[in-house]
Amino acid sequence: MQLADVEAHRALARATGNRVYVLLTNTLFNAYLPVRGALVGPFEDPRAAHDRLAPVVEAVAAGDQEAARTAAGDYLSATERIMLEGLARSRGRREGAL
């Protein structure tokens, strides 16, 4: 699911027609992929992961820039929150083991 999400974002970046955005997206994902194991939380439930990203894809497909901007912000905020919560839990487990 995690790799499918990455590819969906790459497709969204290409859909913008903005080559700089595509390059930035690829750079970000090249840095993300080696550490993705630590950031798996948002992708453990494939349906929930789909439901977070679907509004972004739908808005881009419809050409609705404002809806895409809002949906992307919502997606990024929710995904960041889940990732940070997972990192905090992981850190707590490691500290508890010491």
C-alpha positions in Angstrom: 0.0 0.0 0.0 2.8 2.3 0.9 4.5 2.0 -2.5 1.1 2.3 -4.3 0.7 5.6 -2.4 4.1 6.8 -3.6 3.2 6.0 -7.2 -0.1 7.8 -6.9 1.7 10.9 -5.7 4.1 10.6 -8.6 1.2 10.4 -11.0 -0.4 13.4 -9.4 2.8 15.4 -9.7 3.0 14.4 -13.4 -0.6 15.5 -13.9 0.2 19.0 -12.8 2.5 19.4 -15.8 5.0 21.2 -13.5 8.4 19.6 -14.1 9.9 21.2 -11.0 7.1 19.7 -8.9 7.8 16.3 -10.5 11.5 16.6 -9.7 10.8 17.7 -6.1 8.4 14.8 -5.6 10.9 12.3 -6.9 13.6 13.8 -4.7 11.3 13.6 -1.7 10.4 10.0 -2.3 14.0 9.0 -2.9 14.7 10.2 0.6 11.5 8.6 2.0 11.8 5.1 0.5 14.8 4.0 2.6 13.0 4.9 5.9 9.5 3.9 4.9 9.5 1.0 7.3 9.5 3.4 10.2 6.6 5.3 8.7 4.2 2.5 7.8 1.3 3.6 10.1 -0.8 5.4 7.6 -0.7 2.4 5.2 -1.6 -0.4 7.6 -5.2 -0.1 6.7 -5.5 -0.1 2.9 -9.1 1.2 2.9 -8.3 4.1 5.2 -5.2 5.0 3.1 -7.3 4.9 0.0 -10.0 7.0 1.6 -7.5 9.7 2.6 -6.0 10.0 -0.9 -9.2 9.5 -3.0 -10.4 13.1 -2.6 -7.1 14.4 -3.9 -7.2 12.2 -6.9 -10.8 13.0 -7.6 -10.3 16.8 -7.4 -7.2 16.6 -9.7 -9.1 14.5 -12.2 -12.0 17.0 -12.1 -9.6 19.9 -12.6 -10.8 21.5 -9.4 -7.8 23.4 -8.2 -9.3 24.7 -4.9 -10.7 21.3 -4.0 -7.4 19.6 -4.8 -5.5 22.1 -2.7 -7.9 21.5 0.3 -7.9 17.7 -0.2 -4.1 17.7 -0.4 -3.8 19.7 2.8 -6.2 17.4 4.6 -4.4 14.3 3.3 -0.9 15.6 4.3 -2.1 16.7 7.7 -3.8 13.3 8.5 -0.9 11.3 7.1 1.7 13.4 9.0 -0.3 12.9 12.3 -0.5 9.1 11.8 3.3 8.9 11.0 4.3 11.0 14.0 2.0 9.0 16.3 3.6 5.8 15.0 7.1 7.2 15.5 6.2 8.2 19.1 4.9 4.7 19.9 8.0 3.2 18.4 10.2 5.5 20.4 8.3 4.7 23.5 8.7 0.9 23.0 12.4 1.3 22.4 12.8 3.5 25.6 10.8 1.0 27.6 13.1 -1.8 26.5 16.2 -0.1 27.8 
